[in-house]
Amino acid sequence: MSSAVSFDDHVAIVTGAGGGLGRGYAKLLAARGARVVVNDLRNATAVVEEISSLGGKAVADEHDISTEEGARGVVRTAVEAFGALDAVVNNAGVFPACPFLEMTWEIFDLMQRVHTYGPYFTTRYAWPHLVESGHGRVVMVSAKATLWGETRHLTHYGAAKGAVLGMTRQLAMEGAEHGICVNAVLPSALTSVEHPRARELARRVGADPADREQVVERSTALAAAVVAWLCHPDCAANGEFIRAQVGEVRQVSFSMTHGINDPGLTVEAVRDGFDAILDPTGAAVLAPLWRNQAPL
Ligand SMILES: NC(=O)c1ccc[n+]([C@@H]2O[C@H](COP(=O)([O-])OP(=O)(O)OC[C@H]3O[C@@H](n4cnc5c(N)ncnc54)[C@H](O)[C@@H]3O)[C@@H](O)[C@H]2O)c1
């Protein structure tokens, strides 16, 4: 039998861990031996009490990660409480759906601050400690809304979560020389977020769709297994995008079609070749360049 995955002597921050997926991530990491900073604007203490009652070690932190001071604060909490930092899960999120024409700058900006600036600030202040760790791990959280969204009115959310994918690939390159791996997870679980296939997914995790607590517990635990592995020093994946939907785990990639190649290109040639430009037959998967697999 293979050995169990352990996080003994590891310190992890999970932002937005007062409920939903973040709570699931924090609980699993703590159950496997990590000392965890449970960050959230609300409910962090309750999750810490839950972890402690199960024999785990955790500390609550109520900083707002969408501000530079708040992000610096959550990293300070980790170092003051546990003396080190090995992993950061940038999970905190907000979801005010809004039709595009009703979207004010304030609504758009809030989404960028929480989903893009938050991970940037938190990872920025964590970075020196992750370098010191020698096996630092960063898990970014993106969403299918960026790539193949099925929910409307999330232009601001799709934009912010798209930025997270770009940040992941670039930071992965910089992290490699320090033993730091940076990956993104695209989770799906039944939490506070309305899911268009809620009943189907509840049944899939063996939960009664009417039992909210059971549904949240089971669906978040499945995503947590993926996030925990991405936090582990033995996980060498770097710059990857991983979809984690109630037990289904897949790599997500960008691809580039074979397209057309015409040195004398005219607008008519683009018009006439557009079907070929879009034709996915033989498309190349755009893996991180450092794997020397990209076709450029
Ligand atoms: N649930 C899904 O199916 C799904 C799908 C794709 C992506 N995601 C992503 O997963 C993450 C968690 O989602 P969830 O479904 O658990 O949502 P959730 O609303 O249940 O949990 C998000 C938590 O983040 C906290 N938070 C919000 N702003 C914060 C801030 N500024 N500082 C600290 N904490 C803050 C909230 O208080 C909340 O407890 C989000 O980034 C979300 O975009 C979720």
PDBQT file of the ligand as one rigid body, heavy atoms in Angstrom, charges set to zero:
ROOT
HETATM    1  N1  LIG A 301     -17.985  26.906  -5.733  1.00  0.00    +0.000 N 
HETATM    2  C1  LIG A 301     -17.636  26.701  -7.002  1.00  0.00    +0.000 C 
HETATM    3  O1  LIG A 301     -18.204  25.838  -7.710  1.00  0.00    +0.000 OA
HETATM    4  C2  LIG A 301     -16.511  27.488  -7.596  1.00  0.00    +0.000 A 
HETATM    5  C3  LIG A 301     -16.306  27.400  -8.985  1.00  0.00    +0.000 A 
HETATM    6  C4  LIG A 301     -15.216  28.061  -9.549  1.00  0.00    +0.000 A 
HETATM    7  C5  LIG A 301     -14.376  28.814  -8.739  1.00  0.00    +0.000 A 
HETATM    8  N2  LIG A 301     -14.624  28.917  -7.402  1.00  0.00    +0.000 N 
HETATM    9  C6  LIG A 301     -13.715  29.725  -6.607  1.00  0.00    +0.000 C 
HETATM   10  O2  LIG A 301     -13.407  29.071  -5.407  1.00  0.00    +0.000 OA
HETATM   11  C7  LIG A 301     -13.194  30.040  -4.367  1.00  0.00    +0.000 C 
HETATM   12  C8  LIG A 301     -14.073  29.718  -3.157  1.00  0.00    +0.000 C 
HETATM   13  O3  LIG A 301     -15.419  29.737  -3.571  1.00  0.00    +0.000 OA
HETATM   14  P1  LIG A 301     -16.616  29.197  -2.654  1.00  0.00    +0.000 P 
HETATM   15  O4  LIG A 301     -17.585  28.601  -3.593  1.00  0.00    +0.000 OA
HETATM   16  O5  LIG A 301     -16.096  28.410  -1.534  1.00  0.00    +0.000 OA
HETATM   17  O6  LIG A 301     -17.226  30.581  -2.130  1.00  0.00    +0.000 OA
HETATM   18  P2  LIG A 301     -17.732  31.001  -0.662  1.00  0.00    +0.000 P 
HETATM   19  O7  LIG A 301     -18.494  32.291  -0.848  1.00  0.00    +0.000 OA
HETATM   20  O8  LIG A 301     -18.434  29.871  -0.019  1.00  0.00    +0.000 OA
HETATM   21  O9  LIG A 301     -16.377  31.291   0.110  1.00  0.00    +0.000 OA
HETATM   22  C9  LIG A 301     -15.568  32.401  -0.201  1.00  0.00    +0.000 C 
HETATM   23  C10 LIG A 301     -15.059  32.958   1.103  1.00  0.00    +0.000 C 
HETATM   24  O10 LIG A 301     -14.153  34.046   0.811  1.00  0.00    +0.000 OA
HETATM   25  C11 LIG A 301     -14.344  35.021   1.839  1.00  0.00    +0.000 C 
HETATM   26  N3  LIG A 301     -13.855  36.331   1.385  1.00  0.00    +0.000 N 
HETATM   27  C12 LIG A 301     -14.415  37.128   0.439  1.00  0.00    +0.000 A 
HETATM   28  N4  LIG A 301     -13.694  38.259   0.309  1.00  0.00    +0.000 NA
HETATM   29  C13 LIG A 301     -12.664  38.171   1.187  1.00  0.00    +0.000 A 
HETATM   30  C14 LIG A 301     -11.582  39.043   1.515  1.00  0.00    +0.000 A 
HETATM   31  N5  LIG A 301     -11.448  40.221   0.895  1.00  0.00    +0.000 N 
HETATM   32  N6  LIG A 301     -10.676  38.655   2.459  1.00  0.00    +0.000 NA
HETATM   33  C15 LIG A 301     -10.838  37.449   3.080  1.00  0.00    +0.000 A 
HETATM   34  N7  LIG A 301     -11.854  36.580   2.809  1.00  0.00    +0.000 NA
HETATM   35  C16 LIG A 301     -12.755  36.947   1.873  1.00  0.00    +0.000 A 
HETATM   36  C17 LIG A 301     -15.850  35.014   2.080  1.00  0.00    +0.000 C 
HETATM   37  O11 LIG A 301     -16.174  35.594   3.330  1.00  0.00    +0.000 OA
HETATM   38  C18 LIG A 301     -16.176  33.535   1.977  1.00  0.00    +0.000 C 
HETATM   39  O12 LIG A 301     -16.179  32.882   3.237  1.00  0.00    +0.000 OA
HETATM   40  C19 LIG A 301     -13.449  31.401  -4.999  1.00  0.00    +0.000 C 
HETATM   41  O13 LIG A 301     -12.234  31.993  -5.401  1.00  0.00    +0.000 OA
HETATM   42  C20 LIG A 301     -14.297  31.055  -6.205  1.00  0.00    +0.000 C 
HETATM   43  O14 LIG A 301     -14.190  32.021  -7.222  1.00  0.00    +0.000 OA
HETATM   44  C21 LIG A 301     -15.677  28.267  -6.813  1.00  0.00    +0.000 A 
ENDROOT
TORSDOF 0
